[in-house]
Amino acid sequence: MDTQADDNERRKAVALFRYGVIADLLHWPKGKRGLGEQIAKKADRTYDIPGSRRSRIAAETIRDWLKAYRHGGFDALMPKARSDEGQARKIPQSIVDLLCMVKEDRPALSVRMVIDAVRASGEVPQDLELAPATVHRVLSRAGLMARKPETPTSNDRRRFAFAKAGEMWMSDVMHGPSVLIGGKRRQKTYLISFMDDATRVVPYAAFALGENVSCFMPVFEQALRRRGLPLRLYVDNGAAYRSHHLSLVCARLGVTLIHARPYQPQGKGKQERWHREVRRQCLGTLAEGDTASLEALNRKLWTWVEGEYHQAPHRGLDGETPLERWARACDEVRLPDIGADFSALFLFEEKRKVHKDRTVSLRGVVYEVDASLVGETVSLRFDPSRVGKPVELWVKGRKVGLAKPVDAYANCFVKRDNEVRSVLRADRVAPNPPEGLRLRDFDVVEHHDQGER
């Protein structure tokens, strides 16, 4: 495993934890009292702090994190790089994380069963000793060995509504109709949508062919470009909403990500009403051509959203239309800095080891990189909706260029380091080759030129 890559992941995990602690304090109104009291309450709690034996956080530390984020954003919350980079630890952090993940997923496992499960994953070096006492200490520090008392669930549910546009967005997924793909087969779609709580405006919505994070992020990016940055994003517990990538993007944008309680659908009432309107007024009027392609279905959806839904009086807005309420309440919406850096926030990242033929494989496409990177572990940043296009190549936290798909035919004419002569095998060459016969139709013998004539 790449030690530096593991350390970078650990630093990101710590930064995400710190952001989670201060997220609801970042947008505290200036001049409003009570911030110190909220910080004191957070300091009184216990936490499972990544990579630390401690379970408490000092109030001054929380203030330092707030100050750091306001001055330097998410990156300012990342701890400094390890001073012992490249040196082995008794149990690598990646193995510690794996031990904790297995125990957290299956709390009933004993320490020895956790060790067996981790070794069965194939990610533990054979020469790494995992003593039960050491693993027990690791799990105890992470708070995974103590029995947690069951906490009674609260039934206090109250209707809420924010006053200003952008104070909170909600997002959910609805199953949609099937569309024709490539003019040959039909495939089911999913409606991914966002709604502003205060105004009921839909920043953006689109049907996609899946409900995973790769389908979710392009819709989220379009919503931010059209209606600004929300202070909070309220989502359910689906895989796309629990993804590490979404958490990182929200943290870098200063958006507090809030997950609904499992099995508590009452908190998504506004989204459910929006879905009923889509089914009744939009999908109920689909013509045959509207499902001829995914693009046609999305044109139908957005024509209805802008032409009817946003223009119709809303009972939840005291008879105002969503656009009228937005016009009255959008004075505090944060606008994103639209540019190359903004688009880069949404790029996915995966690590690959460069093969001896200076290539890496990503999503079924083979990319070529510089020969000096053979054997190195590199990071590829890419847009999953543009598979096959050049991807960004990063090494040790620094962008070094673009990786382009391999062009095997063009590589036939690239001059190698050693000059190569290709000669035709005399006994295989016809004296009068047929018209149209190409050079590569003959067998070729390659000899390194060593000055012989």
Beta strands, then each sheet from edge to edge (+ up, - down):
strand 1: 169-181
strand 2: 185-196
strand 3: 205-208
strand 4: 232-235
strand 5: 256-259
strand 6: 348-353
strand 7: 359-362
strand 8: 365-368
strand 9: 377-382
strand 10: 391-395
strand 11: 398-405
strand 12: 420-424
strand 13: 444-448
sheet 1: 3+ 2- 1+ 4+ 5+
sheet 2: 6+ 9- 10+ 11- 8+ 7-
sheet 3: 12+ 13-
end
